[in-house]
Amino acid sequence: MSDKAPVDDSVDPVPVGAEVADAPEAHSRRRALVILVSVVVLALVTALIIWSVTSANSSAPGSEPTSSAGPSEDASADPEASPTPDEEVPAQAGEVEDDILEFDDEAPVAEGVTVAVSDLESVDGEASMPGEIAGPSLRFSVTFTNDGDEAYSLVAAVTNVYYGDDQIPAIELAEPGGKALPTEVAPGKSATGTFVYNVPTGERDRVRITVDYAAADPAVVFEGSAPK
């Protein structure tokens, strides 16, 4: 017989059922972790996209300014600002000068050129053209005298008549004896036109005759009592 004790080579085996039971549980934990990481990444990407879009819109051309400053108080930006004393504002056509002349006065209109009204008389106006009305009228002459060295244009020369306290515009007639001004007055010469306007006899205590001679200059005004 041998004196050595028998060696027990047996090893307690791990129960197979335990390994099988632990596998599904570990798989579930890994899956949950993957889902959680995916959700966090998706949230970060979404936040980054929103921030990018917001930043682009805020810096885009035409976006509303963030400044709360009011409009500039610079007076030069005001279209209604009054001109400085050194500025010259051209007169509007038909604008009346401050000085009102009498019928026998003479008025300068340019260097060496004057205008005057003469031969104011009462006539029976004749309707010879459409829009004219026959009746009591005034006829007068307008004369431009040129003592200058160059011809003076009369292309823009226009007359008008107003009567009564309300300064009612009178209707112009061609007859009797109406004659238009020429287109210019030569140096050293005079040019005359004759004009007829309807003016009621009872409204002749205050009659105004205006002569426009240039678009950039105010009209010359003659005013007074007219023959009845």
C-alpha positions in Angstrom: 0.0 0.0 0.0 1.1 3.6 -0.7 1.7 6.0 2.2 0.6 9.1 0.0 -2.8 10.5 0.7 -5.1 10.7 -2.3 -5.2 14.2 -4.0 -8.6 15.7 -4.5 -8.5 17.1 -8.0 -12.1 18.2 -8.1 -12.9 22.0 -8.5 -16.1 23.5 -7.5 -17.6 24.4 -10.8 -19.4 27.7 -11.4 -23.1 27.0 -11.8 -23.9 27.3 -15.5 -27.3 28.8 -14.7 -25.7 31.8 -12.9 -23.6 32.8 -16.0 -26.7 32.6 -18.2 -28.7 34.7 -15.8 -26.1 37.5 -15.6 -25.8 38.0 -19.4 -29.1 39.6 -20.2 -28.7 42.0 -17.3 -25.3 43.3 -18.5 -26.6 43.7 -22.0 -29.5 45.8 -20.8 -27.1 48.1 -18.9 -24.9 48.7 -21.9 -27.9 49.4 -24.1 -29.2 52.0 -21.6 -25.8 53.7 -21.5 -25.7 53.9 -25.3 -29.1 55.4 -25.4 -28.3 58.0 -22.8 -25.1 59.0 -24.6 -27.0 59.4 -27.9 -29.6 61.6 -26.3 -27.0 63.9 -24.7 -25.1 64.2 -28.1 -28.3 64.9 -29.9 -29.2 67.6 -27.4 -25.8 69.3 -27.8 -26.0 69.2 -31.6 -29.5 70.7 -31.5 -28.4 73.5 -29.2 -25.4 74.2 -31.4 -27.6 74.5 -34.5 -30.1 76.9 -32.8 -27.2 79.1 -31.5 -25.7 79.2 -35.0 -29.0 80.2 -36.7 -29.7 82.9 -34.0 -26.2 84.4 -34.4 -26.5 84.5 -38.2 -29.9 86.3 -38.1 -28.7 88.9 -35.5 -25.7 89.9 -37.7 -27.5 89.7 -41.1 -27.7 93.0 -43.2 -31.0 94.9 -42.7 -31.5 93.6 -39.2 -32.9 96.1 -36.7 -30.2 98.1 -34.9 -29.9 97.5 -31.2 -29.0 101.1 -30.5 -31.7 103.1 -28.7 -30.2 106.4 -29.6 -32.8 108.9 -31.0 -32.7 110.7 -34.4 -29.9 113.1 -35.0 -30.5 116.6 -33.9 -28.3 118.1 -36.7 -30.2 121.0 -38.1 -28.7 120.5 -41.5 -30.7 117.2 -41.8 -34.0 119.1 -41.5 -35.6 119.7 -45.0 -37.6 122.6 -43.5 -34.5 124.3 -42.1 -34.5 128.0 -42.9 -31.7 129.2 -45.2 -28.8 131.2 -43.7 -28.7 134.9 -44.3 -26.1 134.4 -47.0 -28.3 132.1 -49.1 -30.4 133.5 -51.9 -33.7 131.8 -52.5 -35.0 132.3 -56.1 -38.4 133.9 -56.4 -41.3 131.8 -57.8 -42.9 132.8 -61.0 -45.7 135.2 -60.4 -44.5 136.2 -56.9 -45.1 139.8 -56.1 -42.4 142.3 -55.1 -42.9 144.2 -51.8 -43.0 147.5 -53.6 -46.3 148.2 -55.5 -46.0 150.9 -58.1 -48.5 153.4 -59.4 -49.6 153.3 -63.1 -47.4 156.1 -64.2 -44.2 154.6 -62.6 -41.3 152.9 -64.4 -39.6 149.8 -63.0 -36.2 148.3 -63.7 -36.2 144.6 -64.6 -32.6 144.1 -65.7 -29.4 146.1 -66.2 -30.4 148.9 -68.6 -34.0 147.5 -69.1 -37.2 149.0 -67.6 -40.9 148.3 -67.9 -43.9 150.7 -67.7 -47.7 150.7 -68.1 -49.4 153.4 -70.1 -52.5 154.4 -72.0 -54.9 152.8 -69.5 -58.4 153.3 -70.7 -62.0 152.0 -70.6 -63.3 150.1 -73.7 -66.0 147.7 -74.7 -64.4 144.3 -74.8 -65.2 142.0 -77.7 -65.5 138.3 -77.5 -63.5 137.0 -80.6 -62.1 133.8 -79.2 -63.3 130.8 -77.2 -63.5 131.6 -73.5 -63.8 135.3 -73.9 -66.7 137.3 -72.6 -67.7 140.6 -74.2 -68.3 143.5 -71.8 -66.8 146.5 -70.0 -63.1 146.2 -70.1 -59.7 147.9 -69.6 -57.1 148.3 -72.2 -53.5 149.3 -71.5 -50.0 149.1 -73.0 -46.9 147.6 -71.5 -43.6 148.9 -72.8 -40.1 147.5 -72.2 -37.2 149.9 -72.9 -33.7 148.6 -73.4 -30.8 151.0 -72.9 -28.3 148.2 -72.6 -25.8 146.8 -75.1 -27.5 143.4 -75.7 -31.0 142.3 -76.7 -33.3 141.5 -73.9 -35.7 138.4 -74.2 -39.4 138.9 -73.7 -40.3 135.3 -74.3 -41.3 134.9 -70.6 -43.2 138.2 -70.3 -46.8 137.8 -69.2 -49.4 140.2 -67.9 -52.3 139.7 -65.5 -55.1 141.9 -64.1 -56.9 141.7 -60.7 -59.7 143.9 -59.5 -61.8 144.8 -56.4 -61.1 144.3 -52.8 -61.0 140.5 -53.3 -58.5 140.9 -56.2 -60.5 138.8 -58.6 -58.6 137.6 -61.7 -59.8 139.3 -64.9 -60.4 137.5 -68.2 -58.1 138.6 -71.0 -59.6 139.5 -74.4 -58.0 139.9 -77.8 -60.2 142.8 -79.0 -60.4 145.6 -79.4 -56.8 146.3 -80.3 -54.9 143.6 -78.4 -51.3 143.2 -79.5 -48.7 140.7 -78.1 -45.2 141.7 -77.0 -42.4 140.7 -79.4 -40.0 138.0 -78.4 -37.2 140.5 -77.5 -36.3 144.1 -77.3 -33.2 145.2 -79.2 -30.5 147.4 -77.6 -31.4 151.1 -77.7 -35.0 150.2 -78.6 -38.5 149.9 -77.0 -41.1 147.1 -77.4 -44.8 147.5 -76.6 -47.7 145.2 -76.2 -51.4 146.1 -75.8 -53.7 144.1 -73.6 -57.5 144.0 -72.9 -59.1 142.6 -69.8 -62.7 142.3 -68.6 -63.1 144.5 -65.5 -66.6 145.5 -64.3 -67.1 149.3 -64.1 -68.0 149.2 -60.4 -64.8 147.3 -59.5 -62.2 149.7 -60.8 -61.4 151.6 -57.6 -58.6 149.1 -57.0 -57.1 147.5 -60.1 -53.8 145.6 -60.1 -51.7 144.9 -63.2 -48.8 142.5 -62.8 -46.0 142.0 -65.4 -44.0 138.7 -65.1 -40.8 139.1 -67.2 -38.6 136.2 -66.0 -39.3 132.9 -64.2 -36.7 133.5 -61.5 -37.8 137.1 -60.6 -40.9 138.4 -58.9 -43.5 140.2 -60.9 -43.6 143.9 -61.2 -46.9 145.2 -59.8 -48.8 148.4 -60.8 -51.9 149.3 -58.8 -54.4 152.1 -58.6 -57.8 153.4 -59.6 -58.7 152.8 -63.3 -60.9 154.9 -65.6 -64.6 154.0 -65.6 
